[in-house]
Amino acid sequence: MPTTTSNQEMITTTCGRQLDLRMTELVIERSNSLFSYNIHKLKTGEYVIAEKFYANPFNNRYILLNDEQIELLKNL
């Protein structure tokens, strides 16, 4: 079962929307020694893909997707 993150950070998505990841539902969490790749579900039903690079945090990306876009990704 997905859990709520305790992450207290404000992020800006690639489309410019500012969000607080504190109360998101962590759906997928993957990481290695170079980066982490997480998917968070917002209360609005949208999803944020968070790519965090440990060596260079300026390359971090936060991509906002809605249900329709998630379904399209499943079919790729």
C-alpha positions, 0 to 999 in steps of 0.5 A: 500500500502506498504511503504518505511521504514525510518530505517537506519540500516545495518543488516547481514542476517542468510546467512551472506549477509549484507544489508541496510534496509533503502530503503526496502519496508515494506510489513508486520509489526507486534509487541507486547511487546516482539518482532517485526516481519517485512517483507521487500522487497528488490529492487532485489525482495528478501525478508527479515524477520526481527525478533527483540527481545526487551529484548535481541537484540543479538537474532535478526534474519534477514532471506533472502528469494527469491520469490521461497522460499516465495511461498513454505512458502505459501503452508505450 
